[in-house]
Amino acid sequence: MPTLAAVQVPADLLDYSLNSVTGGIEALATTRVMIRSADKAVAAVAFHATRGKVERTFSGTGSDVDVVVSSANAYVHALNKMISWLGSNATTVLPKKNVDAVAA
């Protein structure tokens, strides 16, 4: 997925789901997305209790009567989580080529 010009953070969309909470013409849509860093140089790596070091994913949710707004809110929410996590966990960011070796 291309980098958004506003944030300059490349991300891969892993999962997208859209559900209707209410019915009718003013139905409320809820959207959930899951992303991961698409940066070829680094990968967000976290320690999992049973699997050891794994590449980190980030989810976001959004709700609105407009599905486009709901989807955009969910994606921005996930991006904000990823940017925040990458900023606060800079010491756990590893070169992407080492992720497979670390996870094995």
N, C-alpha and C positions, 0 to 999 in steps of 0.2 A: 504494500500500500504506500502511496506517495506521502511525503512529509507535508504536514499542514504548515502553510506559510506563517501563520500566527505564532506557532509554538516551536517550530523547527525540531520536532521530535518524531522520528520515524517509528511507526507502529504497524504490526500485523494484526488484522481482525481475525480472531480465532472462532468466535461464536456470536451469533446475533439471534435474538428471539423477541417477538412482538406478540403481546396478548391484549385482549380487550377486558377491562375490568367491569365496565358497565355496558349496557346495550343502548340502542337508539342512535339518533342523529348526533347527540352530544356524548358519544361513547368515550370513555377515558382509556387511552392506550398506555400500556407500560412496556418499556423496552429494556432489555438486558444485553450488554455486550461484554465480550472478553477479548482482551488484547495482550500482546507481549511486545517487547522492544524489537524493532526490525533493524536496529543499528548493526551493521556488519562487523564493526570493531569491538563492540562490547555486548554482553548479555547480562541481564539482571539475574543473579544467582542467589538463591536462598537455601537455608538448611531445613530439610524436611525430617521429621522425627523418625520415620521408618525408611525413607529412600535416600537419605543423605542430601547432598547438594543437588538441587534441581533448578531449572530455569523458571523464573517467577512470572506469573501471569497476573493481570489486573482486570477487575470487573467494574462495571458501572451500570447504574440504572437511571431511567428517566420516565416521567409520566406527563402526559398532556393530551388534550383532545385532538391535537394535530400530530400525526405519526412522524412527520419530519422533525418537529420540535422535540418530541419524545426521544427519537433516535439520536439527535444531535446532543441533547442533554446527557444521555447515557454515555455517548462516546467521549464527550468532554469530561465527564465525571471519571471515567476510566483513565483518560490521559492525565488528569490532575493527580490521581493516585500514583500512576507510574512516575511522573515527574517528581513528585514529593518523595517517593521511595528511593529513586535513583539519587536524588540530592542528599538524602539523609543516610544512605548506605553506600557511599562512594567506595568504601574499602572492600565491599563484597561484590563489586562489579568486576567480572573477569573477562578476558578476551573470549569471544564466542567460540573460537576454535578449541578452547580448553573445556567447554561445557560438557561435551561428550566424554572426554577423558575423566573428568571429575565425577560425573554421574555414574560411570561404569564401576 
